[in-house]
């Protein structure tokens, strides 16, 4: 039996190469093209009107991204919330299992038993 590698060297499993050699570009609006040209220049070389146009466009883009999160962003947010909750639980568990934590638990048990015994006597 002969084992041969028939793929392309360095290519990853499940990753397809595009036929044109690069990813197809998404069409840009005229406003986006104008702002891209303005962003290439230093701010000192732009007029007030150009700076205002660029800032308005960039603010609109950031607001759109914030208001319309991608599915990946939504999943990342949920995962980080879950991990934060789990992290708090692990930290609490580690504190309770430490010598100081065990001493605090014992003190609490003693205090509770003293309160219960005192309430039965009264």
N, C-alpha and C positions, 0 to 999 in steps of 0.2 A: 504494500500500500504506500502510495506517495502522497504527501500532503503539500499542496501548493497554495500560495497566496495569489488570488486572481484579481484582487482589488487594486485600487490606486494607493500607492505608498503615502502614508500620512493621513489618509482619509478616515473619518470617524464613522462608526456604525450609525445608520439611520439619518445621516446628513447627505442630502442630495446636492450635487453641483448644479448651478443654473446652466442652461444651454447657451446663453449669450456670453457667459464668462463673468458677468457681474449682475447684481440685483437690479431689476428694473426700477427706474426712478419714478417716484410719485410726482404727478404734475403739480407745480407750484402756482399759486395765484400771482397776479401781477403785484399785489401789495406785498406778498411774502418775498418776491424777487427783489423788489425795491428796498425792503428792510434788510435783506441779506447783503445787498451792496453797501448800504449805509453802515452795517455792523462791521464791515471790513475796514472802514476808515476810522481814524482816531476821532474822539468826540470833539476835539478842538478844531477839526477841519469841517465840522458840520454846522449848518446854520440852525437858528432856533426852530424854524419850521421843520427842518429835517429831523432834529432831535425829538420834537414833539410827535411827529409821525411815527418814528421808530419806537418811542416809549409807549404810545397808544397801542401799536400793533403787538408789542411784546406783552403788555398788560392784558390785552384781550386773549392772547395765546395762553398765558399762564392761568387766567380765570377759566378758560375753557377746559384746560387739563385738570384743574382743581374740581370743577363741577361735573366733569365726565370722566371719572377714573377708569382705567382699564381693568379688565378682569384680573390681571396679574397684580395690580395695585390693591384691589379689593382683597384678594387672597393673602397678599403679604400683610395687610393690616390685620386680618382675622388671625393669621398665624402668629403675629407678634403679640396680639392680645392673649392668645392661648398660652404662649411661652412665658409671658409675664406672670400670668396667673399660676402656672405650674412652678415658676421660679419662686414665687412667694410661698407656695406650699412646701417646696423643698427647703427653703430657708427656715420656715417655722418648724418643720420636722427636725432639721439639724440642730436648732436651738433647744428643742425639747429633749433631744437625745444627748445633749452635752451634759457634763457634770453640773454646771450651773443651772441648766434647764431642769435637770432631774431634782435638784435641791428646791427650785421654785415650785415644781409640781408637788413635791412632798409637803412644803409649807402650805400650799393651797389646800391640799387634802386635810391637813391637820386643822387649818382654820375652819374649813367647812364642817368637819366632824365636830369641832368645838361649838360651832353655832347651832348645829342640829341637836347636840346633847343639851346645850343651854336652853333651847326652845322647848324641849320635852320636859325639862325640870320646871319651867315657869308656869 
